């Protein structure tokens, strides 16, 4: 299977930037496009059913910063980049719904892992673990 579209999950953390570095490396190897995706989780649970895209004109300054940093890094590597910001309620569910939608043609997913540790993971869960279990595309978790 040829990898043409790699989705990289971005939340602005140093861990997501490590994931971005790995995604850039993979994209260079396969001449793929990177889909840099951020989930804004302040919406109702009903938005997660179809994870609507948020228009760039409606992005907050924080989101613009996260996407801007990623775009600069990707462009340094000469890789094609498509920024996507989606509305939802829970990042893991939102990102998986987007990735599993055949319309988005995601061939591979890259996500950085924060490694919250056992106690926090029990209560809050792990976005990277959720995605690795629910996504249809192969997932690379970067620690």
CORGIGI-V123260 format. One record per residue. RES is the residue in one letter. SS is DSSP state (H for helix, E for strand, C for the rest). PSI is psi in whole degrees, 0 to 359 (NA if undefined). D_FIRST is the distance of its C-alpha to the first C-alpha in Angstrom with 2 decimals. Layout:
res:ss:psi:d_first
RES:SS:PSI:D_FIRST
RES:SS:PSI:D_FIRST
This chain:
res:ss:psi:d_first
X:C:129:0.00
X:C:132:3.77
X:C:117:6.38
X:C:331:9.31
X:E:115:11.65
X:E:123:12.89
X:E:125:15.87
X:E:127:18.62
X:E:128:21.63
X:C:127:24.96
X:C:5:28.41
X:C:354:30.37
X:C:164:30.78
X:H:332:30.43
X:H:323:27.69
X:H:331:25.58
X:H:325:26.26
X:H:320:24.95
X:H:320:21.75
X:H:317:21.75
X:H:317:22.23
X:H:321:19.21
X:H:321:17.08
X:H:316:18.61
X:H:312:17.77
X:H:319:14.03
X:H:322:14.17
X:H:321:16.08
X:H:326:13.67
X:H:4:10.77
X:C:44:13.34
X:C:163:12.43
X:E:138:15.15
X:E:130:16.79
X:E:103:18.16
X:E:116:21.26
X:E:139:22.55
X:E:136:25.96
X:E:123:27.51
X:E:111:31.25
X:C:40:32.50
X:C:10:35.98
X:C:175:35.49
X:C:161:36.29
X:H:339:34.08
X:H:335:33.78
X:H:334:31.63
X:H:344:28.89
X:H:324:28.36
X:C:2:26.74
X:C:70:26.57
X:C:145:28.17
X:E:144:27.52
X:C:129:30.63
X:C:145:31.79
X:H:325:32.10
X:H:342:35.85
X:H:4:36.09
X:C:142:34.39
X:C:167:36.81
X:H:324:37.71
X:H:314:35.95
X:H:318:32.63
X:H:320:33.20
X:H:315:33.73
X:H:311:30.56
X:H:321:28.40
X:H:315:30.53
X:H:314:30.07
X:H:316:26.27
X:H:318:26.33
X:H:315:28.58
X:H:317:26.42
X:H:317:23.24
X:H:329:25.27
X:H:324:26.67
X:C:359:23.26
X:C:29:22.80
X:C:146:19.81
X:C:136:19.65
X:E:132:20.86
X:E:111:21.38
X:E:137:23.90
X:E:131:24.10
X:E:127:26.97
X:E:154:27.17
X:E:137:30.23
X:C:195:30.34
X:C:333:32.28
X:C:119:30.11
X:H:311:27.36
X:H:313:25.06
X:H:316:25.34
X:H:311:25.14
X:H:321:22.01
X:H:319:20.22
X:H:316:21.51
X:H:311:20.23
X:H:324:16.69
X:H:350:16.62
X:C:117:18.01
X:H:333:15.60
X:H:329:17.66
X:H:347:16.48
X:C:49:12.71
X:C:123:12.08
X:C:336:8.59
X:E:150:10.53
X:E:137:14.29
X:E:131:16.78
X:E:139:20.36
X:E:147:23.47
X:C:133:25.65
X:C:335:29.40
X:C:63:30.29
X:C:335:33.28
X:C:164:34.51
X:H:306:35.52
X:H:314:38.38
X:H:324:36.76
X:H:327:33.45
X:H:316:35.48
X:H:321:37.11
X:H:343:34.53
X:C:181:31.23
X:C:122:28.20
X:H:315:25.82
X:H:321:23.06
X:H:316:23.66
X:H:311:23.75
X:H:318:20.42
X:H:330:18.79
X:H:329:20.32
X:H:340:19.85
X:C:147:16.57
X:C:330:13.70
X:C:156:11.09
X:E:147:11.08
X:E:133:14.37
X:E:122:15.91
X:E:124:19.70
X:E:126:21.78
X:C:NA:25.37
